[in-house]
Amino acid sequence: MPRWLLIAAGALVLFGGLAVGITLRQATAPEARAAAAKAAVPYKLLDHNGRTVTAASYRGKLQLVFFGFTRCPDVCPTTMAKAAALLKDLGPLAGKLQVLFVTVDPKRDTPAALKDYLLAFDERIVGLSGSEEQVAAAAKAFGVYFEEHLTGFEDGEGAPDYAFDHSNAVYLVDDAGVLLRAYVIDDVNLLGDLRDALERMK
């Protein structure tokens, strides 16, 4: 069984912990306010089915967006497990919410790899990738920090392995594609805020 699948299974059960060997920035109140102050989220990426998408592609739905990478050892699978739990807790309302996982590692996270990874959590979660330039532009639009660094180990092909430091926020985008605010996935208000917003939608 792939290592990331074991991690995903553990995250679904435990919902806990911080990333091992990865420095993550908590979503601070100033970051959330800065993100919320932006009027729109211009991004153009490729979903895990090979379709080009923008914020307008999900018009009529709320978007809950997270930036990470599939080889992330802890925080990314934990966040996706908790996002899957949110979808379950929302019941029928979840049909009006699109959870998006945007990779910061497009060189390794192909659309097929993203799809395979996310199926371990919930088939309704969509993975997004693109060129390095497209991913960087999307991250900038959301106010996301990420930076590549060497791990000190070798990958499966004997080359120097690398990972990413990255923001751990999830970003709520409204049904018109406008960025509303940032949360941490553990925010006690997130489920209630999502339910209230979804119930107000036509």
C-alpha positions in Angstrom: 0.0 0.0 0.0 1.4 3.4 -0.9 2.8 5.4 2.0 0.5 8.4 1.3 -2.5 6.1 1.5 -1.5 4.8 4.9 -1.1 8.5 6.0 -4.5 9.3 4.6 -6.1 6.4 6.5 -4.5 7.5 9.7 -5.5 11.1 9.2 -9.1 10.0 8.7 -9.1 8.3 12.1 -6.9 10.6 14.1 -7.5 14.1 12.6 -4.4 15.3 14.4 -0.8 16.4 14.4 1.4 18.8 12.6 3.6 18.1 9.6 6.9 16.3 10.3 9.8 18.1 8.8 7.7 20.8 7.2 7.4 24.4 8.5 3.8 25.7 8.0 2.5 29.1 8.5 -0.7 29.4 10.5 -3.4 31.5 8.9 -3.2 34.6 11.0 -5.9 37.2 11.4 -4.0 39.7 9.2 -3.6 37.1 6.5 -7.2 36.3 6.6 -8.2 40.0 6.4 -5.8 40.5 3.5 -7.2 37.6 1.6 -10.7 38.7 2.2 -10.0 42.2 1.0 -9.4 41.0 -2.5 -12.4 41.4 -4.8 -11.9 38.3 -7.0 -9.7 35.3 -7.5 -8.2 35.1 -10.9 -6.8 31.6 -11.6 -6.6 29.3 -14.5 -5.6 25.7 -13.8 -6.2 22.2 -14.9 -8.4 19.9 -12.9 -7.6 16.2 -12.3 -9.8 15.2 -15.3 -7.8 17.3 -17.7 -10.3 20.2 -17.9 -9.1 23.8 -17.8 -10.9 25.6 -15.0 -11.2 29.1 -13.5 -13.2 30.4 -10.6 -16.1 30.9 -13.0 -16.1 27.2 -13.6 -17.6 26.7 -10.2 -20.1 29.6 -10.4 -23.2 28.7 -8.4 -21.2 26.9 -5.7 -19.0 27.9 -2.8 -15.4 26.9 -3.1 -13.2 25.7 -0.2 -9.6 25.9 -1.5 -6.4 24.4 -0.1 -2.9 24.5 -1.4 -0.6 21.6 -0.7 1.1 18.6 -2.3 0.5 14.9 -2.4 3.8 13.9 -0.8 3.1 16.1 2.2 3.6 13.8 5.2 0.9 15.1 7.5 -0.9 18.5 7.2 -2.2 18.0 3.7 -3.7 14.5 4.2 -5.1 15.7 7.6 -6.7 18.8 6.0 -8.2 16.7 3.2 -9.6 14.2 5.7 -11.2 17.0 7.7 -12.5 18.5 4.5 -14.1 15.1 3.6 -15.6 15.1 7.1 -17.1 18.6 6.5 -18.7 17.3 3.3 -20.2 14.4 5.2 -21.5 16.7 8.0 -23.1 19.1 5.5 -25.3 16.3 4.1 -27.3 17.5 1.1 -25.9 21.0 1.4 -22.5 19.7 0.3 -23.8 19.5 -3.3 -23.4 23.3 -3.3 -19.8 23.2 -2.1 -16.7 22.4 -4.2 -13.6 21.5 -2.2 -10.4 22.1 -4.3 -6.9 20.9 -3.6 -4.4 23.0 -5.6 -0.9 21.4 -5.8 2.2 23.5 -5.2 4.2 20.7 -6.8 3.0 20.5 -10.4 6.2 18.7 -11.6 5.2 15.6 -9.6 1.5 16.0 -9.0 0.1 15.3 -12.4 -3.7 15.3 -12.9 -3.8 11.5 -12.6 -1.7 11.5 -9.4 -4.0 14.1 -7.9 -7.1 12.1 -8.8 -5.7 8.9 -7.3 -4.6 10.8 -4.1 -7.9 12.5 -3.5 -10.0 9.4 -4.0 -8.6 8.2 -0.7 -10.6 11.0 1.0 -13.7 11.9 -1.0 -14.5 11.5 -4.7 -16.1 15.0 -4.6 -12.8 16.7 -3.9 -11.2 18.0 -7.1 -7.4 18.4 -7.6 -6.0 21.3 -9.6 -2.6 21.7 -11.2 -1.0 23.6 -14.1 2.3 25.0 -15.1 4.6 26.3 -12.4 3.7 29.8 -13.6 0.0 29.1 -13.3 0.3 27.6 -9.9 2.4 30.6 -8.7 -0.2 33.0 -10.1 -3.0 31.2 -8.3 -1.1 31.2 -5.0 -0.4 34.9 -5.3 -4.1 35.5 -6.0 -5.1 33.8 -2.8 -2.2 35.2 -0.7 -0.7 31.8 -0.3 3.0 31.3 0.7 4.9 28.3 -0.5 8.6 27.5 -0.9 10.5 24.5 -2.1 13.4 23.1 -0.1 15.6 20.0 -0.2 14.8 17.3 2.4 18.4 15.9 2.6 17.2 12.5 1.2 17.0 11.0 -2.3 13.8 10.3 -4.2 13.0 6.9 -5.7 15.2 7.6 -8.7 18.3 8.6 -6.7 17.8 12.4 -7.2 17.8 14.9 -4.4 14.3 14.8 -2.8 12.4 18.0 -2.1 9.3 19.2 -0.1 7.5 22.5 0.5 6.9 24.9 3.3 3.4 26.3 2.7 0.5 28.1 4.2 -2.1 25.8 5.8 -5.2 27.9 5.4 -8.3 26.9 3.6 -9.9 29.7 1.5 -13.6 30.3 1.2 -14.8 31.6 -2.2 -18.4 32.6 -2.8 -20.7 31.4 -5.6 -19.6 34.4 -7.8 -15.9 33.6 -7.5 -15.1 36.3 -4.8 -12.7 35.4 -2.0 -14.5 35.8 1.3 -12.0 34.8 4.0 -9.4 32.3 5.1 -9.8 29.7 7.9 -7.7 27.0 9.4 -9.4 23.7 8.9 -9.8 23.3 12.7 -11.7 26.6 13.1 -14.7 25.8 15.2 -16.8 28.3 13.2 -16.0 26.8 9.8 -18.8 24.2 9.6 -21.4 26.6 10.9 -20.3 29.4 8.6 -20.4 27.0 5.6 -23.9 25.7 6.6 -25.2 29.3 7.0 -23.8 30.4 3.7 -25.0 27.3 1.8 -28.5 27.7 3.3 -28.7 31.3 2.1 -27.9 30.3 -1.5 -30.8 29.9 -3.9 
